[in-house]
Amino acid sequence: MADTDNQENETGATPAAAPTKKETATSADSVEPRFAKEQFQESQQFTQIEKDTLNVLLDDGQNYTISEARRILADWLKKEVE
């Protein structure tokens, strides 16, 4: 009886394991849409003050997920005043 864990295919390469249902679901669930800085200005998920702050903090030409924008905003709000 051959050991299936170390089995090689005809080319001599070990076959790659297929992703499990959990891995596939996790990678599909983790894909968040990305938005340009300007799109956050039209969002109803942020207050006007948050929008103004994000306008300063986010880089032009970059795209961000909502969670990234919230993290950037939260990190900025936690900064100590100099």
Backbone as CSV, one residue per row, in Angstrom:
resi,resn,N_x,N_y,N_z,CA_x,CA_y,CA_z,C_x,C_y,C_z
1,MET,0.848,-1.180,0.000,0.000,0.000,0.000,0.893,1.243,0.000
2,ALA,0.669,2.169,-0.919,1.501,3.372,-1.047,1.020,4.450,-0.093
3,ASP,1.950,5.288,0.347,1.638,6.427,1.213,1.090,7.548,0.348
4,THR,-0.185,7.885,0.474,-0.824,8.882,-0.392,-0.380,10.296,-0.098
5,ASP,0.159,10.570,1.086,0.605,11.921,1.413,1.832,12.318,0.607
6,ASN,2.660,11.345,0.245,3.894,11.640,-0.484,3.819,11.182,-1.931
7,GLN,2.628,10.970,-2.428,2.413,10.475,-3.781,2.819,11.539,-4.794
8,GLU,3.477,11.112,-5.865,3.877,12.029,-6.923,3.089,11.703,-8.175
9,ASN,2.819,12.734,-9.007,2.128,12.472,-10.268,3.150,12.082,-11.325
10,GLU,2.713,11.912,-12.572,3.583,11.431,-13.634,4.760,12.351,-13.910
11,THR,4.631,13.635,-13.649,5.723,14.574,-13.909,6.727,14.608,-12.778
12,GLY,6.426,13.894,-11.691,7.347,13.875,-10.562,7.018,14.914,-9.520
13,ALA,6.008,15.713,-9.754,5.631,16.757,-8.803,4.556,16.233,-7.863
14,THR,4.575,16.706,-6.649,3.541,16.345,-5.689,2.305,17.176,-6.006
15,PRO,1.112,16.552,-6.110,-0.086,17.322,-6.440,-0.421,18.328,-5.343
16,ALA,-0.877,19.501,-5.756,-1.254,20.537,-4.795,-2.603,20.194,-4.185
17,ALA,-2.747,20.479,-2.924,-4.011,20.215,-2.246,-5.027,21.265,-2.650
18,ALA,-6.230,20.830,-2.916,-7.306,21.759,-3.264,-7.745,22.497,-2.008
19,PRO,-8.130,23.773,-2.140,-8.586,24.512,-0.962,-9.857,23.891,-0.395
20,THR,-9.960,23.922,0.913,-11.150,23.390,1.562,-12.297,24.369,1.401
21,LYS,-13.519,23.921,1.704,-14.683,24.807,1.610,-14.509,26.006,2.521
22,LYS,-13.953,25.785,3.715,-13.769,26.884,4.666,-12.774,27.900,4.117
23,GLU,-11.658,27.434,3.535,-10.674,28.356,2.967,-11.273,29.150,1.811
24,THR,-12.044,28.486,0.969,-12.668,29.167,-0.165,-13.676,30.201,0.317
25,ALA,-14.491,29.850,1.287,-15.488,30.776,1.817,-14.815,31.956,2.491
26,THR,-13.748,31.699,3.236,-13.047,32.769,3.940,-12.443,33.758,2.948
27,SER,-11.811,33.270,1.896,-11.200,34.184,0.938,-12.265,34.961,0.168
28,ALA,-13.399,34.341,-0.115,-14.470,35.043,-0.823,-15.136,36.073,0.084
29,ASP,-15.293,35.744,1.362,-15.924,36.665,2.298,-15.023,37.848,2.624
30,SER,-13.705,37.665,2.533,-12.783,38.710,2.947,-12.544,39.759,1.863
31,VAL,-13.112,39.585,0.702,-12.921,40.548,-0.381,-13.915,41.686,-0.189
32,GLU,-13.391,42.819,0.237,-14.228,44.004,0.423,-14.044,44.920,-0.778
33,PRO,-15.087,45.611,-1.169,-14.919,46.572,-2.265,-14.017,47.719,-1.829
34,ARG,-13.313,48.270,-2.782,-12.389,49.377,-2.508,-12.951,50.642,-3.145
35,PHE,-12.717,51.763,-2.484,-13.277,53.032,-2.923,-12.191,54.096,-2.988
36,ALA,-12.362,55.006,-3.915,-11.466,56.154,-4.028,-11.796,57.166,-2.932
37,LYS,-10.839,57.988,-2.634,-10.997,59.027,-1.613,-12.262,59.858,-1.849
38,GLU,-12.525,60.188,-3.099,-13.678,61.021,-3.436,-15.001,60.316,-3.128
39,GLN,-15.020,58.997,-3.251,-16.249,58.251,-3.001,-16.641,58.273,-1.525
40,PHE,-15.662,58.400,-0.648,-15.979,58.482,0.776,-16.727,59.773,1.098
41,GLN,-16.526,60.801,0.299,-17.208,62.066,0.524,-18.719,61.953,0.276
42,GLU,-19.118,60.995,-0.527,-20.533,60.789,-0.831,-21.165,59.718,0.050
43,SER,-20.362,59.059,0.862,-20.836,57.943,1.686,-21.742,58.414,2.810
44,GLN,-22.742,57.600,3.111,-23.623,57.882,4.244,-23.169,57.127,5.491
45,GLN,-22.045,56.423,5.391,-21.530,55.655,6.522,-20.634,56.492,7.427
46,PHE,-20.324,57.709,7.011,-19.446,58.575,7.786,-20.136,59.911,8.039
47,THR,-19.824,60.517,9.179,-20.337,61.856,9.468,-19.570,62.865,8.610
48,GLN,-20.067,64.082,8.553,-19.386,65.106,7.756,-17.988,65.380,8.307
49,ILE,-17.840,65.378,9.611,-16.515,65.600,10.219,-15.567,64.467,9.842
50,GLU,-16.061,63.213,9.865,-15.227,62.071,9.468,-14.845,62.171,7.996
51,LYS,-15.775,62.603,7.166,-15.499,62.770,5.736,-14.418,63.819,5.517
52,ASP,-14.528,64.933,6.232,-13.526,65.995,6.098,-12.147,65.492,6.540
53,THR,-12.125,64.741,7.625,-10.857,64.205,8.141,-10.271,63.197,7.156
54,LEU,-11.107,62.304,6.623,-10.633,61.328,5.643,-10.112,62.015,4.385
55,ASN,-10.718,63.113,4.016,-10.264,63.864,2.847,-8.811,64.302,3.003
56,VAL,-8.421,64.590,4.221,-7.044,65.008,4.499,-6.129,63.787,4.651
57,LEU,-6.619,62.740,5.309,-5.772,61.589,5.645,-5.528,60.625,4.487
58,LEU,-6.507,60.453,3.606,-6.365,59.482,2.524,-5.599,60.078,1.353
59,ASP,-4.842,59.230,0.681,-4.029,59.668,-0.452,-4.844,59.700,-1.741
60,ASP,-4.599,60.712,-2.563,-5.231,60.790,-3.883,-4.746,59.609,-4.724
61,GLY,-5.635,59.062,-5.523,-5.259,57.977,-6.417,-5.198,56.604,-5.765
62,GLN,-5.397,56.521,-4.462,-5.398,55.241,-3.754,-6.833,54.804,-3.510
63,ASN,-7.052,53.507,-3.406,-8.362,52.965,-3.078,-8.292,52.294,-1.718
64,TYR,-9.357,52.409,-0.945,-9.401,51.896,0.419,-10.706,51.149,0.645
65,THR,-10.654,50.130,1.506,-11.886,49.489,1.944,-12.474,50.358,3.055
66,ILE,-13.727,50.135,3.375,-14.356,50.902,4.450,-13.643,50.623,5.767
67,SER,-13.277,49.357,5.999,-12.589,49.030,7.253,-11.204,49.680,7.309
68,GLU,-10.515,49.790,6.179,-9.224,50.491,6.165,-9.418,51.968,6.482
69,ALA,-10.436,52.577,5.896,-10.708,53.993,6.152,-11.047,54.206,7.623
70,ARG,-11.861,53.330,8.190,-12.208,53.443,9.614,-10.975,53.274,10.500
71,ARG,-10.074,52.334,10.118,-8.847,52.124,10.897,-7.938,53.350,10.821
72,ILE,-7.787,53.927,9.643,-6.960,55.128,9.470,-7.523,56.267,10.311
73,LEU,-8.830,56.418,10.267,-9.495,57.458,11.051,-9.299,57.220,12.546
74,ALA,-9.496,55.985,12.990,-9.339,55.650,14.413,-7.895,55.854,14.875
75,ASP,-6.934,55.441,14.058,-5.523,55.634,14.417,-5.198,57.117,14.557
76,TRP,-5.738,57.925,13.651,-5.489,59.355,13.724,-6.107,59.972,14.973
77,LEU,-7.306,59.528,15.320,-7.983,60.051,16.498,-7.277,59.645,17.802
78,LYS,-6.557,58.548,17.787,-5.833,58.076,18.970,-4.474,58.749,19.164
79,LYS,-4.014,59.451,18.116,-2.701,60.092,18.191,-2.663,61.122,19.308
80,GLU,-1.526,61.196,19.929,-1.327,62.166,20.998,-1.050,63.543,20.383
81,VAL,-1.628,64.557,20.986,-1.442,65.921,20.502,-0.026,66.356,20.805
82,GLU,0.613,66.950,19.800,1.996,67.400,19.996,2.029,68.860,20.379
